[in-house]
Amino acid sequence: MTDVSPARVVADADVLAADLFVDGGAREALDHVRSHSWVELVVSEALLEDATEVIARLADDDLAADWRARVEAAATLVEHPRGDHPALAAAYHGEAAHVLTYDEQLRSARTGMELKERVDVSVKEPQAFARLFDAERLYPTAVGGEYPGPDQDPRA
Amino acid sequence: MTTWRSLFERAEDYDVGVEDVEKALASRRDD
C-alpha cells in the first residue's frame, strides 16, 4: 500500500465538469484546493479527456479547451494504465487520499472495502469533502508550522 | 491564461446541472 497524502485530491470527471457549470458542492470542494498552493489536484489524461468531452458536449469546444488549459496549468498529472477507472487509478498512482465523485457506485460501502485493501483512499461526494476539509488542521502535518490561511485566489 | 472567474462566467450561458453532467459522463464511459 502506498503512502497517500491528505493534501492530494482527485476529482472524477463529473465533479470537474460540475465545478465549471454549477455554483454548488463541486465548486465549494475545489475552491478548497484552489485556495491553497499546498493542496494538489491530481489528474490523469483519461480524467481530463472525459471531463473535456463532457464539457464540449454540454457547452462548446472553446470552453472545453480553455477549461482544460486552465486545469492543466494548476493540476498534477499522473499516468495510469488505460482501462482502469480514471479517478481511482489517478488516486492510486498520485498517492491521493481523496476521490471526489457523484457516482454512487464508486462511493458504495462495498467499493470502499475493496479499495481499502489496495489503497488508503476516501471516496466522497464533493459536498461532504467541502464540509469536512479542514485546512487549518491539516497544515501542520502537510506543510509544517502555523496555518497562514488561504494563499491563492480561487478565481485566478 | 484564462481565469477560473472567466470560465465560470462563460459556463453560466449554459443551463447545465449536476444531473446533466452525470448523464453525459455515464454516456461517454458506456461508449
N, CA and C atoms of all chains as a GROMACS GRO file, in nm:
protein
  561
    1MET      N    1   0.085  -0.120   0.000
    1MET     CA    2   0.000   0.000   0.000
    1MET      C    3   0.089   0.125   0.000
    2THR      N    4   0.055   0.220  -0.081
    2THR     CA    5   0.139   0.339  -0.093
    2THR      C    6   0.105   0.440   0.018
    3ASP      N    7   0.199   0.532   0.044
    3ASP     CA    8   0.173   0.639   0.140
    3ASP      C    9   0.095   0.748   0.070
    4VAL      N   10  -0.027   0.768   0.113
    4VAL     CA   11  -0.109   0.869   0.046
    4VAL      C   12  -0.096   1.002   0.120
    5SER      N   13  -0.125   1.109   0.048
    5SER     CA   14  -0.119   1.242   0.108
    5SER      C   15  -0.259   1.298   0.123
    6PRO      N   16  -0.293   1.342   0.245
    6PRO     CA   17  -0.424   1.405   0.265
    6PRO      C   18  -0.437   1.540   0.194
    7ALA      N   19  -0.325   1.590   0.141
    7ALA     CA   20  -0.329   1.717   0.068
    7ALA      C   21  -0.334   1.694  -0.083
    8ARG      N   22  -0.357   1.570  -0.125
    8ARG     CA   23  -0.376   1.542  -0.268
    8ARG      C   24  -0.517   1.492  -0.292
    9VAL      N   25  -0.582   1.551  -0.392
    9VAL     CA   26  -0.724   1.527  -0.416
    9VAL      C   27  -0.746   1.494  -0.563
   10VAL      N   28  -0.824   1.390  -0.587
   10VAL     CA   29  -0.867   1.360  -0.723
   10VAL      C   30  -1.016   1.391  -0.734
   11ALA      N   31  -1.054   1.464  -0.836
   11ALA     CA   32  -1.196   1.487  -0.865
   11ALA      C   33  -1.229   1.408  -0.991
   12ASP      N   34  -1.332   1.322  -0.982
   12ASP     CA   35  -1.373   1.248  -1.101
   12ASP      C   36  -1.425   1.349  -1.205
   13ALA      N   37  -1.437   1.302  -1.329
   13ALA     CA   38  -1.472   1.393  -1.438
   13ALA      C   39  -1.607   1.461  -1.415
   14ASP      N   40  -1.701   1.392  -1.346
   14ASP     CA   41  -1.831   1.456  -1.320
   14ASP      C   42  -1.815   1.576  -1.227
   15VAL      N   43  -1.727   1.563  -1.130
   15VAL     CA   44  -1.704   1.673  -1.035
   15VAL      C   45  -1.627   1.787  -1.104
   16LEU      N   46  -1.531   1.751  -1.188
   16LEU     CA   47  -1.457   1.854  -1.261
   16LEU      C   48  -1.550   1.937  -1.348
   17ALA      N   49  -1.642   1.870  -1.418
   17ALA     CA   50  -1.734   1.943  -1.505
   17ALA      C   51  -1.839   2.019  -1.424
   18ALA      N   52  -1.888   1.957  -1.317
   18ALA     CA   53  -1.988   2.024  -1.233
   18ALA      C   54  -1.929   2.150  -1.170
   19ASP      N   55  -1.803   2.146  -1.137
   19ASP     CA   56  -1.735   2.265  -1.082
   19ASP      C   57  -1.746   2.382  -1.179
   20LEU      N   58  -1.732   2.351  -1.307
   20LEU     CA   59  -1.737   2.456  -1.409
   20LEU      C   60  -1.879   2.512  -1.425
   21PHE      N   61  -1.978   2.424  -1.428
   21PHE     CA   62  -2.113   2.466  -1.465
   21PHE      C   63  -2.202   2.509  -1.348
   22VAL      N   64  -2.178   2.453  -1.230
   22VAL     CA   65  -2.274   2.471  -1.120
   22VAL      C   66  -2.205   2.534  -0.999
   23ASP      N   67  -2.266   2.639  -0.948
   23ASP     CA   68  -2.215   2.701  -0.826
   23ASP      C   69  -2.269   2.621  -0.708
   24GLY      N   70  -2.206   2.508  -0.681
   24GLY     CA   71  -2.256   2.417  -0.578
   24GLY      C   72  -2.143   2.343  -0.508
   25GLY      N   73  -2.172   2.219  -0.470
   25GLY     CA   74  -2.079   2.141  -0.388
   25GLY      C   75  -1.944   2.117  -0.454
   26ALA      N   76  -1.946   2.087  -0.584
   26ALA     CA   77  -1.819   2.060  -0.652
   26ALA      C   78  -1.729   2.183  -0.649
   27ARG      N   79  -1.788   2.298  -0.676
   27ARG     CA   80  -1.708   2.421  -0.676
   27ARG      C   81  -1.659   2.455  -0.535
   28GLU      N   82  -1.746   2.432  -0.437
   28GLU     CA   83  -1.706   2.457  -0.299
   28GLU      C   84  -1.588   2.367  -0.261
   29ALA      N   85  -1.595   2.241  -0.303
   29ALA     CA   86  -1.487   2.146  -0.272
   29ALA      C   87  -1.357   2.187  -0.342
   30LEU      N   88  -1.367   2.217  -0.469
   30LEU     CA   89  -1.244   2.250  -0.543
   30LEU      C   90  -1.193   2.390  -0.510
   31ASP      N   91  -1.278   2.475  -0.455
   31ASP     CA   92  -1.229   2.604  -0.405
   31ASP      C   93  -1.130   2.584  -0.290
   32HIS      N   94  -1.152   2.479  -0.210
   32HIS     CA   95  -1.054   2.449  -0.104
   32HIS      C   96  -0.917   2.421  -0.166
   33VAL      N   97  -0.920   2.346  -0.276
   33VAL     CA   98  -0.794   2.311  -0.345
   33VAL      C   99  -0.732   2.436  -0.408
   34ARG      N  100  -0.815   2.512  -0.479
   34ARG     CA  101  -0.763   2.632  -0.549
   34ARG      C  102  -0.713   2.739  -0.453
   35SER      N  103  -0.766   2.738  -0.332
   35SER     CA  104  -0.729   2.843  -0.235
   35SER      C  105  -0.596   2.816  -0.166
   36HIS      N  106  -0.542   2.694  -0.183
   36HIS     CA  107  -0.420   2.659  -0.110
   36HIS      C  108  -0.318   2.600  -0.206
   37SER      N  109  -0.203   2.664  -0.215
   37SER     CA  110  -0.098   2.618  -0.308
   37SER      C  111  -0.045   2.480  -0.270
   38TRP      N  112  -0.058   2.442  -0.144
   38TRP     CA  113  -0.002   2.314  -0.096
   38TRP      C  114  -0.103   2.199  -0.107
   39VAL      N  115  -0.224   2.227  -0.153
   39VAL     CA  116  -0.323   2.121  -0.178
   39VAL      C  117  -0.323   2.095  -0.329
   40GLU      N  118  -0.299   1.971  -0.366
   40GLU     CA  119  -0.283   1.938  -0.509
   40GLU      C  120  -0.408   1.871  -0.565
   41LEU      N  121  -0.448   1.917  -0.682
   41LEU     CA  122  -0.548   1.845  -0.761
   41LEU      C  123  -0.471   1.749  -0.852
   42VAL      N  124  -0.500   1.620  -0.838
   42VAL     CA  125  -0.431   1.519  -0.919
   42VAL      C  126  -0.524   1.477  -1.032
   43VAL      N  127  -0.471   1.478  -1.154
   43VAL     CA  128  -0.550   1.438  -1.271
   43VAL      C  129  -0.468   1.340  -1.355
   44SER      N  130  -0.538   1.277  -1.448
   44SER     CA  131  -0.472   1.190  -1.546
   44SER      C  132  -0.525   1.229  -1.684
   45GLU      N  133  -0.457   1.181  -1.786
   45GLU     CA  134  -0.501   1.209  -1.922
   45GLU      C  135  -0.645   1.160  -1.943
   46ALA      N  136  -0.675   1.041  -1.892
   46ALA     CA  137  -0.809   0.986  -1.910
   46ALA      C  138  -0.915   1.072  -1.840
   47LEU      N  139  -0.883   1.121  -1.721
   47LEU     CA  140  -0.977   1.208  -1.649
   47LEU      C  141  -0.999   1.338  -1.725
   48LEU      N  142  -0.890   1.396  -1.775
   48LEU     CA  143  -0.901   1.522  -1.850
   48LEU      C  144  -0.981   1.501  -1.979
   49GLU      N  145  -0.956   1.389  -2.046
   49GLU     CA  146  -1.030   1.360  -2.170
   49GLU      C  147  -1.180   1.345  -2.141
   50ASP      N  148  -1.213   1.272  -2.036
   50ASP     CA  149  -1.354   1.254  -2.000
   50ASP      C  150  -1.421   1.388  -1.971
   51ALA      N  151  -1.358   1.468  -1.887
   51ALA     CA  152  -1.418   1.595  -1.848
   51ALA      C  153  -1.426   1.691  -1.966
   52THR      N  154  -1.322   1.695  -2.047
   52THR     CA  155  -1.322   1.785  -2.163
   52THR      C  156  -1.434   1.746  -2.260
   53GLU      N  157  -1.452   1.616  -2.282
   53GLU     CA  158  -1.558   1.570  -2.371
   53GLU      C  159  -1.696   1.605  -2.315
   54VAL      N  160  -1.714   1.587  -2.186
   54VAL     CA  161  -1.842   1.620  -2.123
   54VAL      C  162  -1.872   1.770  -2.138
   55ILE      N  163  -1.771   1.852  -2.114
   55ILE     CA  164  -1.790   1.998  -2.125
   55ILE      C  165  -1.821   2.036  -2.271
   56ALA      N  166  -1.751   1.974  -2.365
   56ALA     CA  167  -1.776   2.004  -2.507
   56ALA      C  168  -1.917   1.962  -2.548
   57ARG      N  169  -1.964   1.848  -2.497
   57ARG     CA  170  -2.100   1.801  -2.530
   57ARG      C  171  -2.206   1.894  -2.473
   58LEU      N  172  -2.184   1.941  -2.351
   58LEU     CA  173  -2.285   2.021  -2.282
   58LEU      C  174  -2.274   2.171  -2.312
   59ALA      N  175  -2.157   2.213  -2.359
   59ALA     CA  176  -2.137   2.356  -2.390
   59ALA      C  177  -2.076   2.367  -2.529
   60ASP      N  178  -1.947   2.399  -2.537
   60ASP     CA  179  -1.884   2.408  -2.670
   60ASP      C  180  -1.736   2.376  -2.661
   61ASP      N  181  -1.676   2.356  -2.777
   61ASP     CA  182  -1.536   2.312  -2.783
   61ASP      C  183  -1.440   2.417  -2.726
   62ASP      N  184  -1.470   2.546  -2.748
   62ASP     CA  185  -1.381   2.652  -2.700
   62ASP      C  186  -1.375   2.654  -2.547
   63LEU      N  187  -1.493   2.645  -2.486
   63LEU     CA  188  -1.496   2.645  -2.339
   63LEU      C  189  -1.423   2.522  -2.286
   64ALA      N  190  -1.445   2.407  -2.351
   64ALA     CA  191  -1.379   2.284  -2.307
   64ALA      C  192  -1.227   2.296  -2.318
   65ALA      N  193  -1.180   2.354  -2.428
   65ALA     CA  194  -1.035   2.367  -2.448
   65ALA      C  195  -0.976   2.465  -2.347
   66ASP      N  196  -1.044   2.576  -2.322
   66ASP     CA  197  -0.992   2.673  -2.225
   66ASP      C  198  -0.994   2.616  -2.084
   67TRP      N  199  -1.100   2.541  -2.054
   67TRP     CA  200  -1.107   2.476  -1.922
   67TRP      C  201  -0.989   2.382  -1.904
   68ARG      N  202  -0.964   2.301  -2.007
   68ARG     CA  203  -0.855   2.204  -1.999
   68ARG      C  204  -0.720   2.274  -1.978
   69ALA      N  205  -0.698   2.382  -2.052
   69ALA     CA  206  -0.571   2.454  -2.038
   69ALA      C  207  -0.554   2.507  -1.896
   70ARG      N  208  -0.663   2.557  -1.838
   70ARG     CA  209  -0.656   2.613  -1.702
   70ARG      C  210  -0.629   2.502  -1.599
   71VAL      N  211  -0.694   2.388  -1.615
   71VAL     CA  212  -0.673   2.277  -1.521
   71VAL      C  213  -0.531   2.224  -1.534
   72GLU      N  214  -0.485   2.209  -1.657
   72GLU     CA  215  -0.350   2.155  -1.677
   72GLU      C  216  -0.244   2.244  -1.613
   73ALA      N  217  -0.269   2.374  -1.611
   73ALA     CA  218  -0.173   2.467  -1.551
   73ALA      C  219  -0.169   2.454  -1.399
   74ALA      N  220  -0.276   2.402  -1.342
   74ALA     CA  221  -0.286   2.400  -1.196
   74ALA      C  222  -0.268   2.262  -1.135
   75ALA      N  223  -0.294   2.158  -1.212
   75ALA     CA  224  -0.302   2.023  -1.154
   75ALA      C  225  -0.172   1.945  -1.170
   76THR      N  226  -0.163   1.838  -1.095
   76THR     CA  227  -0.052   1.743  -1.107
   76THR      C  228  -0.099   1.626  -1.193
   77LEU      N  229  -0.029   1.602  -1.302
   77LEU     CA  230  -0.070   1.497  -1.397
   77LEU      C  231   0.003   1.367  -1.364
   78VAL      N  232  -0.075   1.260  -1.350
   78VAL     CA  233  -0.014   1.128  -1.328
   78VAL      C  234  -0.057   1.034  -1.440
   79GLU      N  235   0.021   0.930  -1.460
   79GLU     CA  236  -0.011   0.831  -1.563
   79GLU      C  237  -0.064   0.705  -1.497
   80HIS      N  238  -0.154   0.637  -1.568
   80HIS     CA  239  -0.203   0.507  -1.521
   80HIS      C  240  -0.246   0.426  -1.643
   81PRO      N  241  -0.255   0.295  -1.628
   81PRO     CA  242  -0.292   0.211  -1.743
   81PRO      C  243  -0.432   0.244  -1.794
   82ARG      N  244  -0.448   0.240  -1.926
   82ARG     CA  245  -0.580   0.255  -1.987
   82ARG      C  246  -0.669   0.141  -1.940
   83GLY      N  247  -0.794   0.170  -1.919
   83GLY     CA  248  -0.887   0.064  -1.879
   83GLY      C  249  -0.918   0.068  -1.731
   84ASP      N  250  -0.828   0.123  -1.651
   84ASP     CA  251  -0.858   0.140  -1.509
   84ASP      C  252  -0.961   0.252  -1.492
   85HIS      N  253  -1.032   0.252  -1.380
   85HIS     CA  254  -1.122   0.364  -1.355
   85HIS      C  255  -1.036   0.489  -1.338
   86PRO      N  256  -1.060   0.592  -1.419
   86PRO     CA  257  -0.968   0.708  -1.418
   86PRO      C  258  -0.949   0.773  -1.281
   87ALA      N  259  -1.057   0.790  -1.205
   87ALA     CA  260  -1.043   0.860  -1.077
   87ALA      C  261  -0.968   0.773  -0.976
   88LEU      N  262  -1.003   0.646  -0.968
   88LEU     CA  263  -0.937   0.558  -0.871
   88LEU      C  264  -0.790   0.537  -0.909
   89ALA      N  265  -0.766   0.520  -1.038
   89ALA     CA  266  -0.628   0.497  -1.082
   89ALA      C  267  -0.544   0.622  -1.061
   90ALA      N  268  -0.602   0.739  -1.085
   90ALA     CA  269  -0.528   0.863  -1.061
   90ALA      C  270  -0.494   0.878  -0.913
   91ALA      N  271  -0.588   0.840  -0.827
   91ALA     CA  272  -0.563   0.849  -0.682
   91ALA      C  273  -0.453   0.751  -0.643
   92TYR      N  274  -0.460   0.631  -0.696
   92TYR     CA  275  -0.360   0.529  -0.661
   92TYR      C  276  -0.220   0.572  -0.706
   93HIS      N  277  -0.210   0.612  -0.831
   93HIS     CA  278  -0.078   0.648  -0.886
   93HIS      C  279  -0.032   0.786  -0.838
   94GLY      N  280  -0.126   0.871  -0.799
   94GLY     CA  281  -0.090   1.003  -0.750
   94GLY      C  282  -0.082   1.011  -0.599
   95GLU      N  283  -0.102   0.896  -0.533
   95GLU     CA  284  -0.095   0.888  -0.387
   95GLU      C  285  -0.185   0.992  -0.320
   96ALA      N  286  -0.306   1.002  -0.374
   96ALA     CA  287  -0.404   1.097  -0.320
   96ALA      C  288  -0.494   1.028  -0.219
   97ALA      N  289  -0.528   1.098  -0.112
   97ALA     CA  290  -0.611   1.041  -0.007
   97ALA      C  291  -0.760   1.057  -0.035
   98HIS      N  292  -0.795   1.146  -0.129
   98HIS     CA  293  -0.936   1.176  -0.150
   98HIS      C  294  -0.975   1.160  -0.297
   99VAL      N  295  -1.089   1.096  -0.319
   99VAL     CA  296  -1.152   1.095  -0.450
   99VAL      C  297  -1.290   1.157  -0.434
  100LEU      N  298  -1.318   1.258  -0.515
  100LEU     CA  299  -1.450   1.323  -0.512
  100LEU      C  300  -1.529   1.278  -0.633
  101THR      N  301  -1.650   1.230  -0.611
  101THR     CA  302  -1.732   1.183  -0.722
  101THR      C  303  -1.880   1.192  -0.687
  102TYR      N  304  -1.964   1.204  -0.791
  102TYR     CA  305  -2.108   1.194  -0.772
  102TYR      C  306  -2.156   1.050  -0.795
  103ASP      N  307  -2.066   0.961  -0.837
  103ASP     CA  308  -2.101   0.824  -0.871
  103ASP      C  309  -2.129   0.743  -0.744
  104GLU      N  310  -2.258   0.708  -0.725
  104GLU     CA  311  -2.297   0.637  -0.603
  104GLU      C  312  -2.228   0.501  -0.593
  105GLN      N  313  -2.209   0.436  -0.707
  105GLN     CA  314  -2.147   0.304  -0.707
  105GLN      C  315  -2.002   0.311  -0.656
  106LEU      N  316  -1.936   0.418  -0.697
  106LEU     CA  317  -1.797   0.436  -0.655
  106LEU      C  318  -1.789   0.467  -0.505
  107ARG      N  319  -1.895   0.527  -0.452
  107ARG     CA  320  -1.895   0.564  -0.310
  107ARG      C  321  -1.952   0.455  -0.221
  108SER      N  322  -1.997   0.343  -0.280
  108SER     CA  323  -2.066   0.240  -0.204
  108SER      C  324  -1.973   0.176  -0.102
  109ALA      N  325  -2.034   0.119   0.002
  109ALA     CA  326  -1.957   0.055   0.109
  109ALA      C  327  -1.873  -0.059   0.053
  110ARG      N  328  -1.930  -0.135  -0.040
  110ARG     CA  329  -1.857  -0.250  -0.095
  110ARG      C  330  -1.732  -0.202  -0.171
  111THR      N  331  -1.753  -0.100  -0.255
  111THR     CA  332  -1.639  -0.046  -0.328
  111THR      C  333  -1.535   0.006  -0.230
  112GLY      N  334  -1.582   0.071  -0.124
  112GLY     CA  335  -1.492   0.126  -0.024
  112GLY      C  336  -1.408   0.018   0.042
  113MET      N  337  -1.471  -0.094   0.075
  113MET     CA  338  -1.397  -0.203   0.140
  113MET      C  339  -1.294  -0.263   0.044
  114GLU      N  340  -1.336  -0.280  -0.082
  114GLU     CA  341  -1.244  -0.336  -0.182
  114GLU      C  342  -1.125  -0.243  -0.204
  115LEU      N  343  -1.154  -0.114  -0.203
  115LEU     CA  344  -1.047  -0.016  -0.224
  115LEU      C  345  -0.949  -0.015  -0.108
  116LYS      N  346  -1.002  -0.025   0.012
  116LYS     CA  347  -0.917  -0.016   0.132
  116LYS      C  348  -0.811  -0.124   0.132
  117GLU      N  349  -0.841  -0.237   0.065
  117GLU     CA  350  -0.742  -0.344   0.060
  117GLU      C  351  -0.624  -0.308  -0.030
  118ARG      N  352  -0.647  -0.214  -0.121
  118ARG     CA  353  -0.543  -0.180  -0.219
  118ARG      C  354  -0.482  -0.043  -0.194
  119VAL      N  355  -0.563   0.050  -0.154
  119VAL     CA  356  -0.514   0.187  -0.141
  119VAL      C  357  -0.595   0.260  -0.033
  120ASP      N  358  -0.527   0.342   0.044
  120ASP     CA  359  -0.591   0.412   0.154
  120ASP      C  360  -0.656   0.541   0.102
  121VAL      N  361  -0.768   0.524   0.035
  121VAL     CA  362  -0.833   0.639  -0.027
  121VAL      C  363  -0.977   0.652   0.024
  122SER      N  364  -1.020   0.774   0.041
  122SER     CA  365  -1.157   0.802   0.085
  122SER      C  366  -1.236   0.858  -0.032
  123VAL      N  367  -1.346   0.791  -0.066
  123VAL     CA  368  -1.428   0.836  -0.179
  123VAL      C  369  -1.550   0.908  -0.124
  124LYS      N  370  -1.564   1.035  -0.163
  124LYS     CA  371  -1.670   1.118  -0.103
  124LYS      C  372  -1.744   1.197  -0.210
  125GLU      N  373  -1.866   1.234  -0.176
  125GLU     CA  374  -1.936   1.337  -0.254
  125GLU      C  375  -1.863   1.469  -0.231
  126PRO      N  376  -1.859   1.555  -0.332
  126PRO     CA  377  -1.786   1.682  -0.312
  126PRO      C  378  -1.840   1.765  -0.195
  127GLN      N  379  -1.972   1.760  -0.173
  127GLN     CA  380  -2.027   1.838  -0.061
  127GLN      C  381  -1.969   1.792   0.071
  128ALA      N  382  -1.953   1.660   0.085
  128ALA     CA  383  -1.900   1.605   0.211
  128ALA      C  384  -1.755   1.647   0.229
  129PHE      N  385  -1.678   1.643   0.120
  129PHE     CA  386  -1.539   1.687   0.128
  129PHE      C  387  -1.532   1.834   0.167
  130ALA      N  388  -1.616   1.914   0.104
  130ALA     CA  389  -1.615   2.058   0.132
  130ALA      C  390  -1.646   2.085   0.280
  131ARG      N  391  -1.735   2.005   0.334
  131ARG     CA  392  -1.775   2.025   0.474
  131ARG      C  393  -1.665   1.978   0.570
  132LEU      N  394  -1.597   1.868   0.534
  132LEU     CA  395  -1.503   1.806   0.627
  132LEU      C  396  -1.360   1.857   0.614
  133PHE      N  397  -1.326   1.911   0.497
  133PHE     CA  398  -1.187   1.953   0.475
  133PHE      C  399  -1.151   2.066   0.570
  134ASP      N  400  -1.044   2.045   0.644
  134ASP     CA  401  -1.004   2.143   0.745
  134ASP      C  402  -0.857   2.180   0.721
  135ALA      N  403  -0.836   2.286   0.645
  135ALA     CA  404  -0.700   2.326   0.606
  135ALA      C  405  -0.615   2.360   0.728
  136GLU      N  406  -0.677   2.422   0.827
  136GLU     CA  407  -0.601   2.464   0.945
  136GLU      C  408  -0.548   2.343   1.022
  137ARG      N  409  -0.628   2.236   1.027
  137ARG     CA  410  -0.587   2.115   1.100
  137ARG      C  411  -0.481   2.038   1.020
  138LEU      N  412  -0.495   2.042   0.888
  138LEU     CA  413  -0.408   1.964   0.801
  138LEU      C  414  -0.269   2.028   0.782
  139TYR      N  415  -0.267   2.160   0.786
  139TYR     CA  416  -0.145   2.234   0.752
  139TYR      C  417  -0.020   2.192   0.831
  140PRO      N  418  -0.029   2.179   0.965
  140PRO     CA  419   0.092   2.146   1.041
  140PRO      C  420   0.157   2.014   0.997
  141THR      N  421   0.079   1.915   0.956
  141THR     CA  422   0.138   1.788   0.912
  141THR      C  423   0.173   1.791   0.764
  142ALA      N  424   0.092   1.858   0.683
  142ALA     CA  425   0.116   1.860   0.538
  142ALA      C  426   0.232   1.953   0.502
  143VAL      N  427   0.242   2.064   0.572
  143VAL     CA  428   0.343   2.165   0.537
  143VAL      C  429   0.436   2.190   0.656
  144GLY      N  430   0.377   2.212   0.770
  144GLY     CA  431   0.454   2.242   0.891
  144GLY      C  432   0.434   2.386   0.933
  145GLY      N  433   0.426   2.407   1.061
  145GLY     CA  434   0.409   2.543   1.113
  145GLY      C  435   0.262   2.578   1.130
  146GLU      N  436   0.240   2.706   1.152
  146GLU     CA  437   0.105   2.753   1.178
  146GLU      C  438   0.034   2.788   1.048
  147TYR      N  439  -0.091   2.747   1.037
  147TYR     CA  440  -0.168   2.771   0.914
  147TYR      C  441  -0.182   2.921   0.888
  148PRO      N  442  -0.134   2.967   0.771
  148PRO     CA  443  -0.140   3.111   0.743
  148PRO      C  444  -0.270   3.156   0.678
  149GLY      N  445  -0.360   3.063   0.651
  149GLY     CA  446  -0.483   3.097   0.580
  149GLY      C  447  -0.466   3.068   0.432
  150PRO      N  448  -0.572   3.086   0.354
  150PRO     CA  449  -0.564   3.063   0.209
  150PRO      C  450  -0.456   3.151   0.147
  151ASP      N  451  -0.379   3.095   0.053
  151ASP     CA  452  -0.269   3.171  -0.007
  151ASP      C  453  -0.286   3.189  -0.158
  152GLN      N  454  -0.403   3.154  -0.211
  152GLN     CA  455  -0.428   3.173  -0.354
  152GLN      C  456  -0.572   3.220  -0.377
  153ASP      N  457  -0.590   3.298  -0.482
  153ASP     CA  458  -0.725   3.340  -0.523
  153ASP      C  459  -0.790   3.224  -0.600
  154PRO      N  460  -0.898   3.168  -0.546
  154PRO     CA  461  -0.960   3.053  -0.613
  154PRO      C  462  -1.026   3.086  -0.747
  155ARG      N  463  -1.031   3.213  -0.783
  155ARG     CA  464  -1.091   3.252  -0.912
  155ARG      C  465  -0.985   3.298  -1.012
  156ALA      N  466  -0.858   3.293  -0.973
  156ALA     CA  467  -0.750   3.341  -1.061
  156ALA      C  468  -0.728   3.245  -1.177
  157MET      N  469  -0.347   3.347  -1.971
  157MET     CA  470  -0.418   3.232  -1.913
  157MET      C  471  -0.560   3.273  -1.872
  158THR      N  472  -0.657   3.197  -1.916
  158THR     CA  473  -0.796   3.220  -1.876
  158THR      C  474  -0.810   3.198  -1.726
  159THR      N  475  -0.885   3.284  -1.660
  159THR     CA  476  -0.904   3.268  -1.516
  159THR      C  477  -1.025   3.179  -1.489
  160TRP      N  478  -1.027   3.123  -1.368
  160TRP     CA  479  -1.145   3.045  -1.328
  160TRP      C  480  -1.269   3.134  -1.330
  161ARG      N  481  -1.251   3.258  -1.287
  161ARG     CA  482  -1.366   3.352  -1.285
  161ARG      C  483  -1.427   3.364  -1.424
  162SER      N  484  -1.342   3.381  -1.522
  162SER     CA  485  -1.389   3.395  -1.660
  162SER      C  486  -1.456   3.265  -1.710
  163LEU      N  487  -1.397   3.153  -1.677
  163LEU     CA  488  -1.455   3.025  -1.720
  163LEU      C  489  -1.593   3.004  -1.657
  164PHE      N  490  -1.606   3.036  -1.529
  164PHE     CA  491  -1.735   3.019  -1.461
  164PHE      C  492  -1.841   3.111  -1.523
  165GLU      N  493  -1.800   3.233  -1.556
  165GLU     CA  494  -1.895   3.328  -1.618
  165GLU      C  495  -1.941   3.278  -1.754
  166ARG      N  496  -1.847   3.225  -1.833
  166ARG     CA  497  -1.885   3.173  -1.965
  166ARG      C  498  -1.976   3.051  -1.951
  167ALA      N  499  -1.950   2.968  -1.852
  167ALA     CA  500  -2.030   2.846  -1.832
  167ALA      C  501  -2.173   2.878  -1.791
  168GLU      N  502  -2.194   2.998  -1.733
  168GLU     CA  503  -2.329   3.037  -1.692
  168GLU      C  504  -2.423   3.050  -1.811
  169ASP      N  505  -2.366   3.067  -1.932
  169ASP     CA  506  -2.450   3.078  -2.052
  169ASP      C  507  -2.522   2.948  -2.084
  170TYR      N  508  -2.477   2.840  -2.022
  170TYR     CA  509  -2.536   2.709  -2.048
  170TYR      C  510  -2.613   2.664  -1.924
  171ASP      N  511  -2.734   2.618  -1.947
  171ASP     CA  512  -2.818   2.574  -1.835
  171ASP      C  513  -2.788   2.427  -1.806
  172VAL      N  514  -2.678   2.405  -1.736
  172VAL     CA  515  -2.631   2.269  -1.709
  172VAL      C  516  -2.633   2.244  -1.559
  173GLY      N  517  -2.691   2.130  -1.519
  173GLY     CA  518  -2.692   2.092  -1.378
  173GLY      C  519  -2.606   1.969  -1.355
  174VAL      N  520  -2.596   1.930  -1.230
  174VAL     CA  521  -2.514   1.814  -1.194
  174VAL      C  522  -2.565   1.688  -1.264
  175GLU      N  523  -2.698   1.674  -1.272
  175GLU     CA  524  -2.754   1.554  -1.338
  175GLU      C  525  -2.714   1.547  -1.485
  176ASP      N  526  -2.712   1.661  -1.551
  176ASP     CA  527  -2.670   1.663  -1.692
  176ASP      C  528  -2.526   1.614  -1.706
  177VAL      N  529  -2.443   1.660  -1.614
  177VAL     CA  530  -2.302   1.621  -1.616
  177VAL      C  531  -2.288   1.471  -1.591
  178GLU      N  532  -2.363   1.421  -1.492
  178GLU     CA  533  -2.356   1.278  -1.460
  178GLU      C  534  -2.399   1.194  -1.580
  179LYS      N  535  -2.507   1.235  -1.645
  179LYS     CA  536  -2.557   1.160  -1.761
  179LYS      C  537  -2.456   1.163  -1.876
  180ALA      N  538  -2.400   1.279  -1.901
  180ALA     CA  539  -2.304   1.292  -2.011
  180ALA      C  540  -2.181   1.206  -1.987
  181LEU      N  541  -2.135   1.202  -1.862
  181LEU     CA  542  -2.016   1.122  -1.832
  181LEU      C  543  -2.050   0.972  -1.842
  182ALA      N  544  -2.167   0.933  -1.790
  182ALA     CA  545  -2.206   0.792  -1.798
  182ALA      C  546  -2.218   0.749  -1.943
  183SER      N  547  -2.273   0.836  -2.026
  183SER     CA  548  -2.288   0.805  -2.166
  183SER      C  549  -2.151   0.788  -2.233
  184ARG      N  550  -2.061   0.879  -2.202
  184ARG     CA  551  -1.926   0.868  -2.260
  184ARG      C  552  -1.855   0.740  -2.216
  185ARG      N  553  -1.865   0.708  -2.088
  185ARG     CA  554  -1.793   0.590  -2.038
  185ARG      C  555  -1.859   0.461  -2.083
  186ASP      N  556  -1.988   0.468  -2.122
  186ASP     CA  557  -2.055   0.348  -2.176
  186ASP      C  558  -2.020   0.324  -2.321
  187ASP      N  559  -1.972   0.432  -2.388
  187ASP     CA  560  -1.943   0.418  -2.532
  187ASP      C  561  -1.831   0.317  -2.556
   0.00000   0.00000   0.00000
